[in-house]
Amino acid sequence: MCTLGKSIALKNQEIGKELGIPIGEAMGEIRGEARGVEKANRSAAINLYQMKLPIEDIAFAVKEPVETVRKWLAES
C-alpha cells in the first residue's frame, strides 16, 4: 500500500474509533438500563406474588405481559 493509502487508512481508523467508542458506550448504557429495569420488575413481581396478589394485577403493576410474569415466577 502506498504512503497516501496508509495515511488515509490510519485517518479512517482514528475516525472510526472516535465514533465507535461513544456509540458502543451508549449502547452498553441502554442495555444496562434495560437489564436493571427488568431485574427490578422481576423482583417486584415476585414480592407481589408472595403477598398473594393475582398474576394479572402483578403484570399490570410492573407493566409486563402476564406470560412474562408467569415465566419469572416459574423461574424463581
ABEGO torsion letter per residue (X at the ends): XBAAAAAAAAAAAAAAAAAAAAAAAAAAAAAAAAAAAAAAAAAAAAAAAAAGBBAAAAAAAAGBBAAAAAAAAAAX
